[in-house]
Amino acid sequence: MKGTSSLTNKTTRAIVWSFTELMGNYGIQFIVQIILARLLVPEHFGVFGMILVFIAISNSIVDSGFTQALIRDQHTTQEDYSTVFFFNLGISFVLYGILFISSKGISVFFEEPQLLEIIRVLSIVIIINAFAIIQRVMLMKKIDFRTITKISFISSVISGTITIIVAVLGFGVWSLVVNMLSLQIIQTLLLIIYNRWLPSFIFSYLSFKRFFSFGSKLLLSGLIDTFYNNLYFLIIGKFFSITQLGYYTNAVKVRDLASQSLASTVQRVTYPVLSSIQEDEKRLELGFKKIIKISAFINFPLLIGLAAIGNPLFLILFGEKWILSVIYFQLLCFAGMLYPLHALNLNILQVKGRSDLFLRLEIIKKGLLTILIVLSFLFKLGIIGLICAAVISSYLSLLINMYYSAREISYSTKEQLKDLLPIFGISIVMGVIVFMIGKIIILGSILTLFSQISIGIVAYIGLSKICKIRELHLLIELLRSFLSGQKSRKSEGNS
């Protein structure tokens, strides 16, 4: 049990640092997003949203599943790192060339002339990202999220400042391009400076074959997942107005501040931690149970609460012109609340080396989403129908992920649902209370929002105590342990 406690504390420290990094990164980007939403119009965000699918898919191909393969490997050499580095870099140049040539066709497809130059400039980010992959992997393998936190914070502040200046000067959609480019450039430079790793001029076919045999299936599943995660930008950009795409793009960005920050934290921290104990079945099972319940205890009320306060939140942050984003945002929150659970269940498959099953599940789940999207078009349900399809797909996909992860670890779907349903129940009750408070209390947007948040926090803690949800006390203890550990290290540093 001592080993499990040590693992939990180590994981908690890493999660707190990683979550701090992502919240700092997303938080600063969110502030920048608020300012940009005030300076720009929905059409600018719509144009930018059209490009995201191409950049996301390209980055997925550049990675090719090697990040997960390297993190999982416990005996990685300089030769291995160098081989993957040169592959990443080489494929990034090839993809940049393809996008450069294809930019005219993409521009014609969306009937948007601006895309030609924007794609050719923004695609440089693919090459820049290739320089950062190994540096980030090495820090993640060390579970050194403290350094990653510093890098993300510094780069977000600098790139955010540059972006706002460009927007104020009236460059419109180009300010969004500058934001992504400057953020990636500064992050990459800082990763190189802090990690101080340089590749050797070597490329080993044996290393490439060893990692690609595992990573190739993750590449295919990653490509499918990335394509479908960004498919809505493509569909809305083609079949609906650019203004509606702008509303959707902004709603996704706000939702991702909460859902993706926690999901990304859980996935990238727990994967190396769980990989390190993959041979110890009992510790793996206990660690997985604790992490999945804590993740749900945090994420369920956070996303449901955000959906409940959507209207005053958007009015205060973005103004009246973005109010049509609210319904998109609220629906997206109900899909986003499950993201950490998806990440954890899929991590088990990767830890167990089941990249073949990982790929098979992606095909099944995305086939299901395709059917739901087609049905939304057949019944002419519009963007709301499309988003509802994504929400339904998220819940069905979680059941599929649970079922197959249960085959690799002694934690059945029934047990997992039994652990999660009480947390889900009190989160829904809290959300209803918060939503109704917004209808009852008419004090202006700021006071209403403050009242909703305050009452929501009190209601959730109260309901957790009444229903004897153990995760409340566990979370408090873990945070106390983390804070006392930080004080001890600070004292040692001062002495």
C-alpha positions in Angstrom: 0.0 0.0 0.0 3.0 2.2 0.6 3.9 1.9 -3.1 0.3 2.9 -4.1 0.4 5.9 -1.7 3.8 7.0 -3.2 2.4 6.6 -6.7 -0.7 8.6 -5.8 1.3 11.5 -4.3 3.7 11.5 -7.3 0.8 11.5 -9.7 -1.0 14.2 -7.8 2.1 16.5 -7.8 2.4 15.9 -11.6 -1.3 16.5 -12.2 -1.3 19.7 -10.2 1.8 21.1 -12.0 0.4 19.9 -15.4 -3.0 21.4 -14.7 -1.4 24.6 -13.5 0.6 24.7 -16.8 -2.4 24.1 -18.9 -4.7 26.4 -17.0 -2.0 29.1 -17.1 -1.5 28.5 -20.8 -5.3 28.2 -21.6 -6.0 31.0 -19.1 -3.7 33.5 -20.8 -5.0 32.4 -24.2 -8.5 32.7 -22.8 -7.8 36.3 -21.8 -6.4 37.0 -25.2 -9.5 35.3 -26.7 -11.8 37.6 -24.8 -9.8 40.7 -26.0 -9.8 39.4 -29.6 -13.5 38.7 -29.4 -14.0 42.3 -28.5 -11.7 43.6 -31.3 -12.7 41.1 -34.1 -16.0 39.9 -35.5 -17.3 36.3 -35.7 -16.4 36.1 -39.4 -12.7 36.4 -38.5 -13.0 33.4 -36.2 -14.9 31.6 -38.9 -12.1 32.0 -41.5 -9.5 30.8 -39.0 -11.7 27.8 -38.0 -11.7 26.6 -41.6 -7.9 26.0 -41.4 -7.7 24.2 -38.1 -8.6 20.7 -39.4 -5.6 20.8 -41.8 -3.1 22.0 -39.2 -4.4 19.4 -36.6 -4.2 16.5 -39.1 -0.7 17.5 -40.2 0.6 17.7 -36.6 -0.9 14.3 -36.0 1.0 12.8 -39.0 4.2 14.5 -37.9 3.9 12.9 -34.5 3.0 9.5 -36.0 2.3 7.9 -32.6 6.0 8.2 -31.7 5.3 10.4 -28.7 3.3 7.6 -27.0 5.7 4.9 -28.1 8.7 6.8 -26.6 6.9 7.6 -23.3 5.9 3.9 -22.9 9.4 2.6 -23.6 11.5 2.3 -20.4 14.9 2.0 -22.1 15.1 4.8 -24.7 18.5 5.7 -26.1 20.0 8.8 -27.8 19.9 6.8 -31.0 16.1 6.3 -30.6 15.5 10.0 -29.9 17.6 11.1 -32.8 15.9 8.7 -35.2 12.4 9.9 -34.3 13.5 13.6 -34.3 14.7 13.4 -37.9 11.6 11.5 -39.0 9.4 14.1 -37.4 11.4 16.9 -39.0 11.5 15.3 -42.5 7.7 14.6 -42.6 6.9 18.1 -41.4 8.7 19.6 -44.5 6.8 17.2 -46.8 3.4 18.2 -45.2 4.2 21.9 -45.4 4.9 21.4 -49.2 1.6 19.6 -49.6 -0.4 22.3 -47.9 1.4 25.1 -49.7 0.4 23.5 -53.1 -3.1 22.6 -51.9 -3.9 26.0 -50.5 -5.5 27.2 -53.7 -7.8 24.2 -53.9 -8.8 24.6 -50.2 -9.5 28.3 -50.8 -11.8 27.4 -53.7 -13.5 24.6 -51.8 -14.6 27.1 -49.0 -15.1 29.9 -51.4 -12.8 32.1 -49.2 -9.9 33.8 -51.1 -8.1 34.8 -47.9 -7.3 31.2 -47.1 -4.7 31.0 -49.9 -2.1 33.2 -48.1 -3.2 32.3 -44.6 -2.6 28.6 -45.1 0.8 29.1 -46.6 1.9 31.2 -43.7 0.2 29.3 -40.8 1.4 25.9 -42.1 4.9 26.9 -41.0 3.8 26.0 -37.5 3.9 22.3 -38.5 7.7 22.5 -39.1 8.2 24.5 -35.8 6.2 21.9 -33.9 8.5 19.1 -35.2 11.5 20.7 -33.4 9.6 20.6 -30.1 8.3 17.0 -30.0 11.3 15.2 -28.6 12.1 18.0 -26.1 8.6 17.7 -24.7 8.6 13.9 -24.6 11.9 13.9 -22.6 10.4 16.3 -20.0 7.2 14.2 -19.8 9.1 11.0 -19.3 10.8 12.6 -16.4 7.4 13.8 -15.2 8.9 17.2 -15.1 5.7 19.2 -15.6 7.1 22.1 -13.5 9.5 23.0 -16.3 6.8 22.6 -18.9 4.6 24.9 -16.8 7.2 27.7 -16.8 7.7 27.4 -20.6 4.0 27.5 -21.3 3.4 30.5 -19.1 6.2 32.6 -20.5 5.4 31.7 -24.1 1.6 32.4 -23.6 2.3 35.8 -22.0 4.7 36.9 -24.8 2.6 35.6 -27.7 -0.6 36.9 -26.2 0.9 40.4 -25.9 2.1 40.3 -29.6 -1.3 39.1 -30.7 -3.2 41.9 -29.0 -0.9 44.5 -30.5 -1.5 43.1 -34.0 -5.3 43.0 -33.4 -5.3 46.6 -32.2 -3.4 47.6 -35.3 -6.3 46.3 -37.4 -4.9 43.1 -38.9 -8.2 41.1 -38.4 -7.9 37.4 -38.9 -4.1 37.7 -39.2 -3.9 38.4 -35.5 -5.2 34.8 -34.9 -2.5 33.5 -37.3 0.2 35.5 -35.4 -1.1 34.1 -32.1 -0.7 30.5 -33.1 2.7 31.0 -34.8 4.3 33.1 -32.1 3.1 30.7 -29.4 4.6 27.7 -31.1 7.9 29.5 -31.9 8.5 30.7 -28.4 7.5 27.4 -26.8 9.9 25.5 -29.1 12.8 27.9 -28.3 12.2 27.6 -24.6 11.9 23.8 -24.7 15.3 23.6 -26.5 16.9 26.1 -23.9 15.5 24.3 -20.8 15.9 20.7 -21.9 19.3 21.2 -23.6 19.0 18.1 -25.8 20.6 17.9 -29.3 20.1 15.1 -31.8 23.0 13.0 -33.0 23.4 12.7 -36.8 22.1 9.2 -36.9 19.0 7.4 -38.2 18.5 3.8 -37.1 16.2 1.7 -39.2 15.8 -0.8 -36.3 14.8 2.0 -33.8 12.3 3.4 -36.4 10.8 -0.1 -37.0 10.5 -0.8 -33.2 8.7 2.4 -32.4 6.7 2.6 -35.6 5.3 -1.0 -35.0 3.6 0.4 -31.9 3.1 4.0 -33.1 1.6 3.3 -36.5 -1.7 2.0 -35.1 -1.8 5.0 -32.8 -1.1 7.2 -35.8 -4.0 5.8 -37.7 -6.3 6.1 -34.7 -4.9 9.6 -34.0 -5.6 10.7 -37.5 -9.2 9.4 -37.4 -9.7 11.1 -34.0 -8.1 14.3 -35.1 -10.1 14.4 -38.3 -13.4 13.9 -36.5 -12.5 16.3 -33.7 -12.1 19.0 -36.3 -14.7 17.7 -38.8 -17.3 20.2 -37.6 -15.2 23.1 -38.6 -15.1 21.6 -42.1 -18.8 20.8 -42.2 -20.0 24.1 -40.8 -17.6 26.1 -42.9 -18.9 24.4 -46.1 -22.6 24.1 -45.5 -23.4 27.0 -43.1 -22.4 30.6 -42.9 -19.0 31.9 -41.9 -20.6 33.8 -39.1 -22.1 30.6 -37.6 -18.7 28.9 -37.9 -17.3 31.9 -36.0 -19.8 31.4 -33.2 -19.0 27.6 -33.1 -15.2 28.2 -33.1 -15.5 30.6 -30.1 -17.8 28.2 -28.2 -15.3 25.3 -28.7 -12.4 27.5 -27.5 -14.2 28.5 -24.3 -15.3 24.9 -23.6 -11.8 23.6 -24.2 -10.4 25.9 -21.5 -12.0 23.6 -18.9 -12.5 20.2 -20.6 -9.3 19.9 -22.6 -7.1 21.4 -19.9 -8.1 18.6 -17.4 -8.3 15.9 -20.1 -4.9 16.7 -21.5 -3.5 16.9 -17.9 -4.9 13.5 -17.0 -3.8 11.8 -20.2 -0.2 13.0 -20.4 0.5 12.7 -16.7 -1.2 9.3 -16.0 0.2 7.7 -19.2 3.9 7.8 -18.1 3.0 7.1 -14.5 0.8 4.1 -15.3 3.4 2.9 -17.9 6.0 2.8 -15.1 3.9 0.3 -13.1 2.4 -1.7 -16.1 3.8 -5.0 -14.7 2.2 -4.5 -11.3 -1.5 -5.4 -11.9 -2.7 -4.5 -8.4 -1.0 -1.1 -8.2 -2.2 -0.3 -11.7 -5.8 -1.1 -10.9 -5.8 0.9 -7.6 -4.1 3.8 -9.2 -6.5 3.8 -12.1 -9.6 3.7 -9.9 -8.4 6.7 -7.7 -7.5 8.8 -10.7 -10.7 8.2 -12.6 -12.9 9.1 -9.7 -11.0 12.2 -8.8 -11.1 13.3 -12.5 -14.9 12.9 -12.6 -15.3 14.6 -9.2 -13.5 17.7 -10.6 -14.7 17.7 -14.3 -18.4 16.9 -14.0 -19.4 19.9 -11.8 -17.0 22.2 -13.6 -18.5 21.6 -17.1 -22.1 21.3 -15.9 -21.7 24.5 -13.9 -20.2 26.3 -16.9 -23.2 25.2 -19.0 -25.5 26.5 -16.3 -23.9 30.0 -16.3 -23.3 30.2 -20.0 -25.6 33.2 -20.7 -24.2 35.7 -18.2 -20.7 34.4 -18.8 -20.8 35.1 -22.5 -22.5 38.5 -22.0 -19.8 39.6 -19.6 -16.8 38.2 -21.4 -17.6 38.7 -25.1 -20.6 41.0 -25.3 -24.0 40.9 -26.9 -22.6 40.1 -30.4 -21.5 36.6 -29.2 -24.7 35.6 -27.5 -25.6 33.1 -30.2 -22.6 31.1 -29.2 -24.1 30.2 -25.8 -26.3 27.3 -26.9 -23.4 25.8 -28.8 -21.2 26.2 -25.7 -23.8 24.6 -23.4 -24.3 21.5 -25.5 -20.5 21.1 -26.0 -20.0 21.2 -22.2 -22.1 18.0 -21.9 -19.7 16.2 -24.3 -16.6 17.8 -22.8 -17.3 16.6 -19.3 -16.4 13.0 -20.3 -13.1 13.8 -22.0 -10.9 12.9 -19.0 -12.7 9.6 -18.7 -12.1 8.8 -22.4 -8.4 9.7 -21.9 -8.0 7.5 -18.9 -9.7 4.4 -20.4 -7.7 4.7 -23.6 -4.5 5.2 -21.6 -5.0 1.7 -20.2 -5.1 0.2 -23.7 -1.8 2.0 -24.6 -0.1 1.0 -21.3 -1.0 -2.6 -22.0 0.4 -2.2 -25.6 -3.0 -2.7 -27.2 -2.5 -0.2 -30.0 -4.3 -2.6 -32.4 -7.4 -2.4 -30.2 -7.0 1.3 -29.8 -7.3 1.6 -33.6 -10.2 -0.7 -33.9 -12.1 1.3 -31.3 -11.5 4.6 -33.1 -13.0 3.1 -36.3 -16.1 1.8 -34.4 -16.7 5.0 -32.5 -16.2 7.3 -35.5 -18.4 5.1 -37.6 -21.1 5.6 -35.0 -20.5 9.4 -35.1 -20.7 9.4 -38.9 -24.2 7.7 -38.7 -25.4 10.3 -36.2 -24.1 13.2 -38.4 -25.8 11.8 -41.5 -29.1 11.5 -39.5 -28.8 15.1 -38.4 -28.5 16.1 -42.0 -31.4 13.8 -43.2 -33.7 15.3 -40.5 -32.4 18.9 -41.3 -31.6 19.5 -37.6 -28.9 22.2 -38.4 -25.9 23.0 -36.3 -27.8 22.1 -33.1 -28.5 18.7 -34.4 -24.8 18.3 -35.4 -23.6 19.2 -31.9 -26.3 16.9 -30.3 -24.9 14.1 -32.5 -21.4 14.8 -31.0 -22.8 14.7 -27.4 -24.6 11.4 -27.9 -21.5 9.9 -29.6 -19.4 11.0 -26.6 -21.6 9.1 -24.1 -21.8 6.0 -26.3 -18.1 6.1 -27.0 -17.3 6.2 -23.3 -19.3 2.9 -22.7 -17.3 1.3 -25.5 -14.0 2.5 -24.1 -15.0 1.3 -20.6 -15.9 -2.1 -21.9 -12.6 -2.7 -23.7 -10.4 -1.2 -20.9 -12.1 -3.5 -18.5 -10.8 -6.5 -20.5 -7.2 -5.3 -19.8 -7.7 -4.4 -16.1 -9.8 -5.7 -13.2 -12.2 -2.8 -13.2 -15.5 -3.7 -15.0 -17.8 -1.3 -16.8 -20.4 -1.9 -14.2 -18.0 -1.0 -11.4 -16.8 2.1 -13.1 -20.4 3.3 -13.7 -21.3 2.5 -10.1 -18.4 4.7 -9.0 -19.2 7.6 -11.4 -23.0 7.8 -11.3 -23.3 9.3 -7.8 -20.8 12.1 -8.8 -22.8 12.6 -12.1 -26.0 12.8 -10.1 -25.0 15.4 -7.6 -23.3 17.4 -10.5 -26.6 17.5 -12.4 -28.5 18.6 -9.2 -26.0 21.3 -8.6 -26.3 22.4 -12.3 -30.1 22.7 -12.1 -29.8 24.8 -8.9 -27.3 27.1 -10.5 -29.4 27.4 -13.7 -32.5 28.2 -11.7 -30.7 30.8 -9.6 -29.9 32.6 -12.8 -33.6 32.7 -13.7 -34.7 33.8 -10.2 -32.0 36.4 -9.3 -32.1 39.4 -11.6 -29.2 41.6 -10.4 -27.3 42.3 -13.6 -25.0 39.9 -15.3 -22.0 40.3 -13.0 -23.9 39.9 -9.7 -26.0 37.1 -11.2 -22.9 35.2 -12.3 -21.2 35.7 -8.9 -24.3 34.4 -7.1 -24.6 31.4 -9.4 -20.9 30.4 -8.9 -21.0 30.9 -5.1 -24.2 29.0 -4.6 -23.0 26.3 -7.0 -19.7 25.7 -5.0 -21.6 25.5 -1.7 -24.3 23.2 -3.2 -21.7 20.8 -4.6 -19.7 20.5 -1.5 -22.9 20.2 0.6 -24.3 17.5 -1.7 -20.9 15.6 -1.6 -21.0 15.5 2.2 -24.7 14.5 2.3 -24.1 11.7 -0.2 -20.8 10.8 1.4 -18.7 11.1 -1.7 -15.2 10.1 -0.6 -13.5 11.9 -3.4 -14.1 15.3 -1.6 -12.0 14.3 1.4 -9.5 12.5 -0.8 -9.0 15.6 -3.0 -8.6 17.8 0.1 -6.0 15.4 1.5 -4.1 15.1 -1.8 -4.0 18.9 -2.1 -2.8 19.3 1.5 -0.1 16.7 0.8 1.0 18.6 -2.4 1.1 22.0 -0.6 3.0 20.6 2.4 5.5 19.0 0.0 5.9 22.3 -1.8 6.5 24.1 1.6 9.1 21.5 2.6 11.0 21.8 -0.7 10.9 25.6 -0.3 12.3 25.4 3.3 15.0 23.0 2.1 15.9 25.4 -0.6 16.2 28.4 1.8 18.2 26.5 4.4 
